[in-house]
Amino acid sequence: MTKRPILWLAGALVVAGAVAAVVLTAGGGVPGATAAAPGPTTIGAEWRSFRADVTGIRPGPDDASLFVQVALPGKDPGCVREPRIEQVVESKTDIRADVVYSTRPAAGGCQDKVPAELRLTASGPVADRTVILNANADAWHKLGAGWGHCGPQGACAPPADHCDPAWIGAAVSAVGAESPGTTRTCTPDWLVLDLLVRQTDPPSRAVFRWTDAGWASFAKVTTAGCADIRAAEPKFPAALCRTLPAPA
């Protein structure tokens, strides 16, 4: 696993009331949260900090907060500690922060990734500000009801293509799923995604229609085919769901 050491910002960083708190995902979240976890396999005593891999953003419980979704190393309780959000700097147009964790050299037990969430709370409403994490490595922008990853060149304008990964990512974000899932079908007007809303839940299928504000979910089903989808929305084209397998 390649780790990226933190490049600390030079000079004084002023944070106007911004705070960050760790929030565990269902099913354990940060390694070591359950009593049944195996014993540590880490070696060495020196803990070092690294930037976390950000996998998504979803809306928080109020207009000044967001949940930052990350993948942390290992299921071993000795793999990681102190996942956190640091160096929060706000402006009128963006919110910048480092998403980090501490780890130490490991002997084979920290290669798997486990999901966790960190709560980012700003000093005021997030609104339409761009959220830039880990020194421009991850930039996110509000798209409809969710949050989409900006383009590789930092372009955060809404894509014209409704099936662009940024719009699909925003749909995943809006329903609070912990993984990007699988796109079963996408047209300019309809989107079908198979998702794990929580890692401990069975797969389910979220179905969306396009609106002026982006993708809006109108059904969550667990069955194959069209019956449950068209019961929720008779206008959904049968050709898009007739051969759909059960969610997986």
C-alpha positions as CSV (number, residue, x, y, z in Angstrom):
1,M,0.0,0.0,0.0
2,T,1.4,3.4,-1.0
3,K,1.2,6.0,1.7
4,R,1.5,9.7,1.1
5,P,3.2,11.7,3.9
6,I,1.7,14.9,4.9
7,L,3.1,18.1,3.4
8,W,2.4,20.5,6.3
9,L,1.3,24.0,5.3
10,A,3.9,26.7,6.1
11,G,3.0,29.7,8.2
12,A,0.2,30.3,10.6
13,L,-3.2,28.9,9.6
14,V,-6.2,30.7,11.0
15,V,-9.3,28.6,11.6
16,A,-12.4,30.6,12.3
17,G,-14.3,28.3,14.6
18,A,-14.0,25.2,12.4
19,V,-13.8,21.9,14.2
20,A,-13.7,18.2,13.1
21,A,-14.9,15.1,15.0
22,V,-14.5,11.4,14.2
23,V,-17.7,9.5,13.4
24,L,-17.6,5.7,13.1
25,T,-19.4,4.0,10.3
26,A,-21.8,1.1,11.0
27,G,-20.0,-2.2,11.5
28,G,-17.1,-0.8,13.4
29,G,-15.7,2.0,11.2
30,V,-12.2,2.7,12.7
31,P,-10.3,-0.6,13.2
32,G,-10.3,-1.9,16.8
33,A,-13.8,-0.7,17.6
34,T,-15.1,-4.2,18.4
35,A,-14.0,-6.6,21.1
36,A,-13.7,-9.5,18.6
37,A,-11.0,-7.8,16.6
38,P,-7.8,-9.9,16.2
39,G,-4.6,-9.0,18.0
40,P,-2.2,-6.5,16.4
41,T,0.4,-7.5,13.9
42,T,2.2,-4.2,13.7
43,I,5.9,-3.9,14.3
44,G,7.9,-0.9,15.4
45,A,7.0,1.8,17.9
46,E,7.1,4.9,15.8
47,W,3.7,6.2,14.7
48,R,3.7,8.5,11.6
49,S,0.9,10.5,10.0
50,F,-0.3,10.1,6.5
51,R,-3.1,11.5,4.3
52,A,-6.1,9.2,4.1
53,D,-7.7,8.1,0.9
54,V,-11.0,10.1,0.5
55,T,-13.7,8.0,-1.1
56,G,-16.7,10.3,-0.9
57,I,-18.5,13.2,0.8
58,R,-22.1,13.2,2.0
59,P,-24.3,15.9,3.6
60,G,-24.0,16.3,7.3
61,P,-26.9,16.8,9.8
62,D,-26.9,20.5,9.4
63,D,-25.9,23.1,6.7
64,A,-22.4,23.7,8.3
65,S,-21.2,20.1,8.3
66,L,-20.3,17.2,6.0
67,F,-19.3,13.6,6.5
68,V,-16.0,12.8,4.7
69,Q,-15.8,9.1,3.8
70,V,-12.3,7.5,3.9
71,A,-10.6,4.1,3.5
72,L,-8.2,3.3,6.3
73,P,-5.6,0.5,6.4
74,G,-6.3,-2.8,7.9
75,K,-8.9,-4.6,10.1
76,D,-6.2,-5.0,12.8
77,P,-6.6,-2.6,15.8
78,G,-2.8,-1.9,15.6
79,C,-2.9,-0.6,12.0
80,V,-4.3,2.9,12.6
81,R,-5.2,5.4,15.2
82,E,-6.4,9.0,15.4
83,P,-8.1,9.4,12.1
84,R,-8.9,13.1,12.0
85,I,-9.4,16.3,10.0
86,E,-6.7,19.0,10.5
87,Q,-5.6,22.3,9.1
88,V,-9.1,23.6,8.3
89,V,-9.0,26.9,6.4
90,E,-12.1,28.6,5.1
91,S,-12.8,31.3,2.5
92,K,-15.9,32.6,0.8
93,T,-15.3,30.1,-2.1
94,D,-13.8,27.0,-0.5
95,I,-13.0,25.0,2.5
96,R,-9.6,23.4,2.7
97,A,-8.4,20.6,5.1
98,D,-6.1,17.7,5.5
99,V,-7.7,14.3,6.2
100,V,-5.1,12.2,8.0
101,Y,-4.5,9.2,10.3
102,S,-1.5,7.7,12.2
103,T,0.1,4.4,11.5
104,R,3.3,2.5,12.0
105,P,5.2,-0.2,10.0
106,A,3.1,-3.4,9.8
107,A,3.8,-7.0,9.0
108,G,1.1,-8.0,6.6
109,G,-2.0,-7.2,8.7
110,C,-2.8,-3.7,7.3
111,Q,-3.2,-4.3,3.6
112,D,-7.0,-4.4,3.6
113,K,-9.0,-1.2,3.7
114,V,-11.9,-0.5,6.0
115,P,-14.4,2.4,5.7
116,A,-14.8,5.2,8.2
117,E,-16.3,8.7,8.3
118,L,-15.0,11.9,9.7
119,R,-17.3,14.8,10.4
120,L,-16.1,18.2,9.1
121,T,-17.9,21.2,10.7
122,A,-17.3,24.6,9.2
123,S,-17.7,28.0,10.9
124,G,-20.7,28.8,8.8
125,P,-22.9,27.2,6.1
126,V,-21.0,25.1,3.6
127,A,-23.5,26.2,0.9
128,D,-21.9,26.0,-2.6
129,R,-18.3,26.3,-1.5
130,T,-15.8,23.8,-3.0
131,V,-14.3,21.4,-0.4
132,I,-10.6,20.8,-1.2
133,L,-8.9,18.0,0.8
134,N,-5.3,17.0,1.1
135,A,-3.7,19.9,-0.7
136,N,-5.7,19.8,-4.0
137,A,-5.6,16.0,-4.2
138,D,-9.3,15.8,-3.7
139,A,-11.8,18.6,-4.7
140,W,-15.5,18.2,-4.2
141,H,-18.4,20.3,-5.3
142,K,-22.1,20.3,-4.4
143,L,-24.2,18.7,-7.3
144,G,-27.9,18.5,-6.7
145,A,-28.6,16.9,-3.3
146,G,-25.1,15.2,-3.1
147,W,-21.4,15.9,-3.7
148,G,-19.4,15.1,-6.8
149,H,-15.7,14.8,-7.3
150,C,-14.3,17.6,-9.4
151,G,-12.5,16.9,-12.7
152,P,-8.8,16.0,-12.8
153,Q,-8.0,19.6,-13.8
154,G,-9.9,20.9,-10.8
155,A,-12.9,21.9,-12.9
156,C,-15.9,21.9,-10.6
157,A,-18.6,23.1,-13.0
158,P,-21.6,20.8,-13.3
159,P,-20.9,18.4,-16.2
160,A,-23.4,18.5,-19.1
161,D,-23.5,14.7,-19.3
162,H,-26.0,13.5,-16.6
163,C,-24.1,10.1,-16.6
164,D,-20.8,11.8,-15.8
165,P,-19.0,10.2,-12.8
166,A,-19.4,13.5,-10.9
167,W,-23.2,13.4,-11.2
168,I,-23.3,9.6,-10.4
169,G,-21.0,10.2,-7.4
170,A,-23.4,13.0,-6.2
171,A,-26.3,10.6,-6.4
172,V,-24.4,8.0,-4.3
173,S,-23.6,10.8,-1.8
174,A,-27.2,12.0,-1.6
175,V,-28.4,8.6,-0.4
176,G,-25.5,8.2,2.0
177,A,-24.0,5.1,0.6
178,E,-20.6,3.9,1.9
179,S,-19.4,2.6,-1.4
180,P,-19.6,3.8,-5.0
181,G,-21.7,0.8,-6.0
182,T,-22.4,-0.4,-9.5
183,T,-24.2,1.5,-12.3
184,R,-26.8,-0.8,-13.8
185,T,-28.1,1.7,-16.4
186,C,-27.9,5.4,-17.0
187,T,-29.7,7.6,-19.6
188,P,-30.2,11.4,-19.6
189,D,-33.4,10.9,-17.6
190,W,-33.0,7.6,-15.6
191,L,-30.3,6.1,-13.3
192,V,-30.1,2.7,-11.6
193,L,-27.4,2.0,-9.0
194,D,-26.8,-1.1,-6.9
195,L,-25.4,0.1,-3.6
196,L,-24.3,-0.9,-0.1
197,V,-25.8,1.9,1.9
198,R,-24.1,0.3,4.9
199,Q,-21.4,-2.3,4.8
200,T,-23.4,-4.6,7.1
201,D,-26.5,-4.4,4.9
202,P,-27.4,-6.5,1.9
203,P,-27.2,-4.9,-1.5
204,S,-30.1,-2.8,-2.6
205,R,-31.0,-0.9,-5.8
206,A,-31.6,2.9,-5.9
207,V,-33.5,4.3,-8.8
208,F,-33.3,8.0,-9.8
209,R,-35.0,10.4,-12.1
210,W,-33.3,13.5,-13.4
211,T,-34.6,16.8,-12.1
212,D,-33.6,20.5,-12.4
213,A,-31.6,19.9,-9.2
214,G,-29.8,16.7,-10.4
215,W,-30.5,13.1,-9.7
216,A,-33.4,12.5,-7.3
217,S,-34.1,9.0,-5.9
218,F,-37.7,7.7,-6.1
219,A,-37.3,4.0,-5.2
220,K,-35.2,1.6,-3.3
221,V,-35.8,-2.0,-4.3
222,T,-34.3,-5.4,-3.6
223,T,-35.8,-7.4,-6.5
224,A,-34.9,-8.2,-10.1
225,G,-36.7,-6.8,-13.1
226,C,-39.3,-4.0,-13.4
227,A,-42.2,-4.8,-11.0
228,D,-41.1,-2.8,-7.9
229,I,-39.5,0.0,-9.9
230,R,-42.5,0.6,-12.2
231,A,-44.8,0.3,-9.2
232,A,-43.0,3.4,-7.8
233,E,-42.8,5.2,-11.1
234,P,-44.9,3.9,-14.0
235,K,-43.1,6.2,-16.5
236,F,-39.8,4.3,-15.9
237,P,-39.0,2.6,-19.3
238,A,-39.5,-1.2,-19.2
239,A,-36.7,-1.6,-21.6
240,L,-34.2,-0.4,-19.0
241,C,-35.3,-2.8,-16.2
242,R,-36.7,-5.9,-17.9
243,T,-33.4,-7.8,-17.8
244,L,-32.0,-6.4,-14.5
245,P,-30.8,-9.1,-12.1
246,A,-31.3,-8.9,-8.4
247,P,-29.2,-6.3,-6.7
248,A,-25.6,-7.4,-6.1
